[in-house]
Amino acid sequence: MQNELLRNVAIIAHVDHGKTTLVDEMLKQGGAYRENQETVDRVMDSNDLERERGITILAKNTAIQYGDTKINIVDTPGHADFGGEVERILKMVNGVILLVDAAEGPMPQTRFVLSRALELGHRVIVVVNKIDRPDQRIHEVCDEVLELLLDLDATEEQFDSPTLFCSGRQGTASYSPDVAGTDLKPLFDTILNYIPAPEADTAAPFQMLVSSIDYNEFVGRIAIGRVERGVLKQNQEIAVCNYHNADAPAKKAKAVSMYEFDGLGKAPITEATAGNIIAMSGIGEVTIGDTICVPECVEPLPFVQISAPTVEMTFAINDSPFAGREGKFVTSRQIRERLFRETLKDVSLRVSEIEGAMDAFNVAGRGEMSLSILIETMRREGYEFQVSPPRVLYKEIDGKKCEPIERLVADVPSECVGAVIEKLGSRKGDLLEMTPVGNRMKLEFLVPSRGLFGYRNEFLTDTRGEGIMAGVFDSYAPYKGELSRRNTGSLVSFETGESVSYGLFNAQDRGALFIGPGVEVYAGMVVGVSPKLEDVTVNVCKRKQQTNMRASGSDEALRLVPPRKMSLEQCLEFLGDDELLEVTPKNLRIRKTILNHEKRMKALHGKKS
C-alpha cells in the first residue's frame, strides 16, 4: 500500500548550482509563509558559517503542502567534503531533483550525488537551473546530462527522466527551454506525477532508520528518519538496534516527543505513520544508522557504509607562549569532549587518540573544507588549540602503498590553460580531457589529494580570479612519488615582543608580511612569507637606536606595505610540514613546531645529514 498524499524528495546538485535558492521559492509558493511575513534569502542556510560562505554544510528538512499532498523536501550540501551527509539522506527519500547549472553543466559533485541516487534506484527529475543567465547553454547542458546518465549505467526508466527548465531566483519553471514559466507549478506537478509515493504498510510492526541527527540543549539528541513501516504512538515503548552491531542487545527507550516537518519548523504529533519523515526526541545515545523498532519485533535495517575519510589533521592543546590568554576552553579534556561530540553529528568524521600523547588527537575527514569548518566552529565557541598541516591517509592495497586521487574539473579562461596544466602536471596530475565552452576551457584531471593542498590560491592567481575548480574523491591509486608541498619559505620572528614599524620596514624587504605594527609576537612565530625556499629569521621588534646625530633623510616616515591578511583556509594551505596553526577565538597564528631557533636549526641539519 502507498501513501498517495505524501512525497519524499531530495534536492541534489554541485555546489552553488542554486539548491537552497530553489527551496526558498518552493516554500514561498507552497504557502509556508504568511502573506505579510518577512523572509530572508537562503532561509535554509540557518547556520552563521553557511550564510557567510554561501554554502550548505548540513542537510536540512522542510515540508510544503501542495493541494492535498504533503511534499517532504531535503536540501543537501553540494560540497564534496560533506558527501557523507548526502549519502545517508538519500535513504530517506523516494526520488531526487537533480539541479544542473545552465552554464556550468554537470560538475564533479553532480556525478557523485547522481551515482549514489541511481545506485539506490531512485527516480530522477532533471532541472536545468539558472536559465536566465546570459551565458546559458541549455541544449548542450541537456546533452551533457544524458551523457552522464549513460556513463553511470542508468536504467531505461532513469534515462527517460523528465527535464524541466527553472530560474530558482525568479521562482519559475517550464517544460520547454524556449517558453518562460510563470511559477513553480510544473515542478510541483512533476514531483506528484513522477516521484513514487512511499510504501505505507501500517499493519506491520513499527520500524524506522535514523538518517540524520539534530541536537537541542533542552531535549538532547533528536533522531530524524523515514518511517519504513507500521505506526508509532507517543510515549510508546521502543527498542534501538544497529545493523552493523547486530549482536549487541537492543536498547530500550520511549518515544517521548515526535514531530513532523511543517514549512520551516517542526509540528508536534502524537502518531507517526509509515512513509512520513519524522523527528523523535527522548532517546539518549541514538546515532546515525540506528534502527528504531518495537520491542516485540527487533529487526535492524541495513545502512549505507559512509565512505572512509581521506584527510587527517592533528588537534592538540595550545602550548605557545600565548597559550590560555584568549580561549575559554583550553584543556585537552574539553577539546576531547568537543571533538567526540562532533562525531555524533558528522558520520564522515573520525577522531582517535594518539598513543603516548595525552593532549593530541587525530581528526580525519573527507577533505580540507570539512575540517576547516570544524576548526572555525570550535573557534567561535571559545576553544583554543593548535592544528597540524593536513595530510592524506594512505592505504595498502595488494601490498602496494596507495593514496587518494581526486577528480578535478577546472573551468578557466582559454589564455590561462597552459599555466593550469603546467602547475597540476608538477603536482602529479593527469589531464583526462579538455572541452571548449565558449571562450573558456573545461579541463578534467585526476590529481593526488595531497597535490591539491595549497593549490587553490595559486590557481586563482594563475586564472586572474576567473577560474572555477571543484574536485571530488575518485579512487585510491598507487603512490605517485614525492611532491614539494611549498615553493616558498617563511619569515620567522627572532624574539618575543611587540612588532614596531622600524623592524617591519627592514623585514619587508625579505618578503610579504602577515602582521602590521603593534602586534604581539613570540620567537618562532611565522610573520610572513619569503620568496626563497628556505626560512628567513627576522626581528620585527627591533627599534631604531636613539642617537643625537641628525642627517638629512634619516627621519623620513617609514613606508610599510599593508600586511597580507590570511583566512583560516589560506593559513591551512600555507602551513609547512614543520609548522602548526595556533587557533584562538581572536587570532590565527602560524608558528614553527620547534620555537627555539637554535634547536630548530639542529633538528633541520640533523635531518639533512
N, C-alpha and C positions, 0 to 999 in steps of 0.2 A: 504494500500500500504506500502511496506517496502523498505527502502533504502539499497539495496544489496551491495553497495560499502562502507558500514560503519559497524563497530562493536564496541560496548562499553563494556569493561570488567574490573573488579576489581580484584586485587590480594589480597587474604586474607589468614592469617596464624597466628600461635602463634609467639610470639616474638623470634627473632633470628633463624627462620627457613629458611631464605635466600630470602625473597621477593625482597628487594632492589638490591641484587646482581643479581638476575634473570632479573630484569628490565634493569639493566646495559647491560647485554648480548643481551636482546631483542632490545635495542636501537642500539647497535653496529651492529647486524645482520639485523636490519630493515633499515639501511642506514641513521641513524640520524647524524652520524659524517662524516666529510670529511676524505679521506684516510690518510692524514698526520696530522690529528688533534690530539693534546694531550688529553688524557682522564684521569679521576681520578676514583678510586673505589667508589662505592655507591654514584654516582653522584646525585641521587635524594635526598639524605640527605644533603640538602644545608645549613641548619642551623648549627651554630657552636656547639650548645649543642648536636644536633643529631650526628654529626661526632665524638664528644668526647666520647659520651656514647654508640655509636654503635646501637642506636635505632631510629626508625622513630616516630616522635611526631605528625607531621601534614600530612594529606593525600595530595599527590601530583598528578597532572595531567600531562600526556605526551601523545604523539601520534606517531605512526610509519606508514609508507606506506609499505604494503606487496602486491606486484603486483599492481592490480587496487584498492585494498581495503585499506581504512584507518582504523587502529585499535587505538581507544582511550583507553589508559591504566590508571587506577588509582592505585597508590601504597598506601596501607593503613597501619596505625600503627598496631603493633602486641600486644602492651602492654595493659592490661585490663583497665588501668586508662584512656586510650584515646579511649574507646569503643564508645563514643559519635560521634567521627569522622567517625568510621566505619559504624555506624547505618545510618547516613544520606547519606554517599557516595553511599551506595547500592541502593539508589533511582535513581541514575544517570545511572546505567548500566543495561544490559540485561542478564548478566551471570557473573560467578566468576571462577577464577582459585584458587582452594584450595591447598595450599602448605603444605606438611607434611614432617617433617624431617625423613629420612630413618632409623635413630637410635632411636630418641626420640618417634616417633609416635604421635598420636593426644594428645594435651595438653589442659588445661582448656580453653584457649582463642580460640583454634581451634573449640571447642564445641560451644562457644559463637557466634563467627562470622558465623559459618556454620548454626546455628539455625536461625540467622537473615536472611541469604540468602535464606534458604529453606522456611521461612515464606513468603517471597516476591515472591516465585515461580520461583526463578532464576535457570537456568541450571548451573550445576557444572562440571568443569573439574578437576579431582583429579591429582595432580602432586606430586609424591614421589621424594623429592629433596635430594641432597647430597648423591647420591647412591655410590659415590666414597669413603665414609667414611669407615675406616677399621672395625668399629663396626656396620655396617649397618645390618638391619634385615628386608629386603624388604618385604618378604612374610607375616611375622607376622604383619607388619605395614599395609599392604593392608587389611588383615582380620580385624584389629582394626578400619580402616576407614569404612568398610562395617558395622561393629557392631554399630559404631557411627551414621551412616545414618539410620539404623534400629531404634536405640534408639530415634532419633529425628523425627520419623514418616515421613521419606522422601517418596515422591510419587514413583510409579514404575519407571517412567522416570528418576527421580533424583537418584534412587537407581542403575540404569544401567549406571551411569556416566562413560565416558571414563577415563582410568587411563594411565598416561604417567610417564616415569622414566627419571629424569633430573639430571644433575650436573650443577647448576647455575654458579659456578665458572668457569667451563670449557666451558660453553655455549653449552651443548649437550642435546638432548632429544631423547628418543626412545620409541617404542610401547611395547617393551619387556624388562623385567628386566635382561635378560641374554645376550641381544645384545647391545653393546655400540653404542651410537649415535655419529654422526659427527657434527651436528649443531642443531639449534632450529626449523628447517623446520617442523618436526612432530607437534610441539606445535602450530606454526602459522596455519598449515593446519587444526588442530583440532578446533582452535578458529573459523576459517572460516566456517567449516562444521557443528559444533555443537552449537555454540552460535548464537541465532537468530539475524537477522538484526533488527534495531529499526524500530518501526512503523513510517511512514513519511506521515502524511496527510497534504499536503502542501496547500490544498484548504481551510481548516478550519481556524478560527481566531487564531492569534499567542498566545501561552501560554508556559511559562517556569517556573519551580520550582527552586528556589535558594537553592542549596545543600551545598555550600561552599562559604566562603568569603576570598578574598585576599585583601591586603592593599598596596597602593603605595602612597608615600608622594606627588607625583605630581598630580595624578588623584583621590586620595582618595580611597574609597571602591570599590572593583571590585567584582561583583556578578558572581558566576560560577554555571552552571547547565546545564541540558539537555533540549533542545527544545522539548516539548511534541508534539506540532502540529503547523502548519502554517509557515509563512515566515516573517522575520523582516528585514527591510532595515535600514541602518544607518541614524541617525537623525529623525527617525520616532517617533511620539508621543506614549508614553506607560503609563500604569497605574499599580501601585503596590498595591497588596492587600494581606490579610493573612487569611488562613482558620480558625485559632483559634481566630480571631478577626474580624469576618465577618461583624459585624455591623458598624465598623469604615469605613469612606469614603475612597475610593481608592486614593492614592497619585499620582498626575500627574508628569511625568518626560519625559526625552528624551533619546533615545539610542545614546549617543554621540559617543562612540567608541565601536567596537565589535572586538573580537579576537577569533581565533580558535587555538587549541594546535597543535604545529608542532615540533616534536623532544623535545628538552629541552626548547624551547621558545614559545612565542605566536606570531602568524602572524595576522596582522590587516585584517579584512574582511569588505565588505560593505553590505553583505546579509547573514543572518543565516537561515538555513532551518531545518525542523523537523528532529529529530533523532540525530543531532550533539551535542556535548558538547562544549559550548562556554563560554567566559568570557565577561562581559559587564561593562563599567565604565560610570559615569555620573549621577548615582542615589545616592543622598545624604545619606539618613538614611536606606538604604536597609539592611535587616538582613536575616539570615538563616531561611528558612521556608516560606519566602515571595513568592508570585506568581507574575510574570510579564506578563501582558496581553496587548491587545489593548484596548483603552478606550471604544470602541463600545461593547465589549464583556468581561465584568469583571467576571471571574469565578476562584475563588481561588482553588488550588489543596490541598488535604489533605496531611499533613506532619507527618512523624513518630514522636511520642512524645518521646523525649530523656529520657532515664532512669534517675530518680532523683539522686542527689548526696548522698553519704553515709558518707562522712568525712568532718569535718569542722575545720577551724582554725581561730583565731582572728589576724588580721593585725592591728597594731597600730603605732602611731608615736614613735620614739625612745626617751625615757625620762631618759636614763642612764647618768652618769656624763660625758661621752664622746660624747654625742649627738651633731650632726651637724658638727663634725670635718672632716669626710671623705666623706660624701654624697653630691650629687649635688641637689637632690630633697628630702627635709626632712619634708615639711609641710603636714598637713592632707589633704589639698585641692589637692596637687599634687599626693599624694598616692591614694586619692579617684578617681581622674580623670583616673589614670593609671589602677586601678582595674576595673572600669566600662568600660574602653576601651577594656580590655581583654575579657569581656563577649560578646562583639560584634563578636569576632572571635571564642571563645570557647563556644559552646552551652551547654556543661555539667557543666559549672561553674555558681555559684550563688553568688552574692555579696549583702549584706544587711547592712544597718547602724544600729548600736546598740543604742537603746533608751537611752537617757540621756548621751551618750558618743559621744562627737563631734569628737574625734580623733582616734576612733577604728571602725573596720569593720569586720563583719563575712564573711568569704570566704569559700564556700562549693564546694567540687569537688568529683570526682569519686574515689580518692584514694590518698595516701601519695605522690606517684610518680608525679601525675599531679600537685599537689600543690607545690612540691619541684621544679619542672621545672619552675613554675611561679615565685617562690622566686628567683631562680638563674637568670632568665631572667631579672627581675626587678633590681637585684643587679648589673648585668653587665651594665644596662642602667644608673646607677648612683643613684639609690634610696637607702635611708637609713630608716630602720623601724625595728620593732620587732614583733615576732610572738609567739603565744601560742603553747603548745603541741597540736597535732591533737586529735580530739575527734569524736566519731561516732554520727550520727544523729539517734535518736530513733523515732519510730512511734507507735501510738496507734492503734491496730487492734483488733476489737471485745472487746474493753475495757481492753485489755492486753498491757503492755509495751513490744514492740518488738524491736529487734536490727538486724542490717545487718549481714548475715552469708556469709562467702566466701568458695567456693570450692577450696581446695588447693591440688595440686599434687606435691609431693616431690620425686625426683629421687636420691636415696642415696646409698652409698656402703653398702653391706649386714651387715657388722660388726657395722654400725652406726645406724641401725634401732631402737634398744632399746632406745637410747638417744633421738631420734627424737620423738618417740611415747610418751615417758615419758614427755618431755617438752610440747608437744602440748596437752597432756592429762591435764597437770596442767593449761593450758590456755583454758580449756573447749572445746577442740577439740574432735570430734567423728571420729574414724577411720572407713572408709567405706569399703576399700578393699586394699589388698596387692598383688602385682603381681611381681614375679621374672622376671628380664630381664638380662640374662647373670649372671654376678657376682654382679649385683646391684638389688635393690628392688624399685619398684614404689609404693608409698603409696598415698592413696587418703583420704582426711579428709574434714569434714565440721567444720569450726572454726569461732567463732565470729570475726568480723573485728578488734575489739579492742584487741583481744588476739594476733594479729599479730604485733601490734605496738611494735617496739623494738626487734622483734624476729630474724630478718634477720642475724644480727651479731652473735647471739648465734647459729643459725642454721649452719652458715659457720664454726664456731669453732667446733661444735659437729661433723660435717662431714669432718673435716680437709680440708675445702675449696673445697671439691669434690662434694658437694651436689648441686642440682638444684631445686629451688622451684618456683612455679608460682601459683597465685590464681586469681579467677575471682568471682565477686559478684554472689551469688546463689539466696538468698531469704531473707525475714525477718522472724525471728522466735522469740518465747517468750524469754525474758531476761534471761540469764543463771546465773546470780548472780555475786557477787563481784570478781574482779580479781586484783592481785597485779601487778601494772604496771612495777615495777622495783625491783630487789632484791639487789641493791647496793645503797650507799649514795653518796653525793657529797663532794668534798673538796672545802670549800668556803673561799675566801680571806677575811682577817680580816680588812685590811686597804688599803687605796689608795696610789699608788706609783709605783715604778718600781721593778720588780722581780729581786732578786740577788741570786747568787749561794749558799750562806750560808743559806738563808731562804728556798730555793728549796731543798737543801740537807736534811734539817731537816723535810721538808714536805713530801719528797718522801717515808719516812718510813710509812706514814699513808695511801698511795695508789698510783695509777698511775697518773702522772701529764699530763696536756694538753699543758703546756707552758714551755719555756726554760728561761734562764736569759735575762734581758734587755727588758722585755715585760711590757708595762704599764697595770696596773690592778687597779680595784677600789673595795671598800668594798662591799661585796655581790656578787662579780663575781665568777663563778664556775671555779676553776683552775685545777680540777682533779676529779677522781672517787675513792670513798672509798669502800673497800670490805664489810664493815659493812652496816647495813641497815640505820643507822642514819647519818645525815650530820656531818662533822667534820670541825671546823674552823681552818684555818692555816694562818700563817703570812709569806708569800713568800717574803716580802720586808725587813725582819729582817736582819740587818747587824751584823757582828761579832764585839763584843766590842773590842776597841783598848786598850791593856794593855802593860806594859813594861815587863811582865813575859814571860819567854821562857821555854818551856818544850818539851822534845823530842816527835815528832809526832803531836804536836798541829797545826803546819802549813803545814801539808801534803796537797797536792792538793785534792780538793773535787771531788769525782767521781759522776757525775749526770747521771741518767738513761735517755736516749733520750725521749723527750716528745711524747705522742701519738697524731698524727695529725688527726683531725676529719674532714670528708667531711660533706657537708650540710645534706645528708640523715642520716649520723651517729649522727649528732647533734640533728636532729629532733627525732630520735629513742631514744636518751639518755634523752631528756627532762623529768623532773618530773612534777607532777601536780602543784607544786609551783614555777616553773621555766619558763623563757622566753628565746627566742633566739634573740640576737641583730644582725641584718644583715646589713652590710655596704659593699660598693664596695671592701674594702680592708680586712675586718676581719669578722669572725663569733665568737661572744662571748656568752657563756651561762651565764645566771645571775639569781639570785633569784628575784621573783616578788617584795618582800619587801627587799630592800637592807640593811636597818639598822638591825644590829644583835639583838639588844635589842627588837625592835618592832617585828622582825621575831619570836623570842622566845616566846614573849607574845601571838602572833597570834597562834603559834603551840600549846602552853599549853592551850590556850583558847579552841581550837578545841578538845583537848584530854579530857578536863574536861566536 
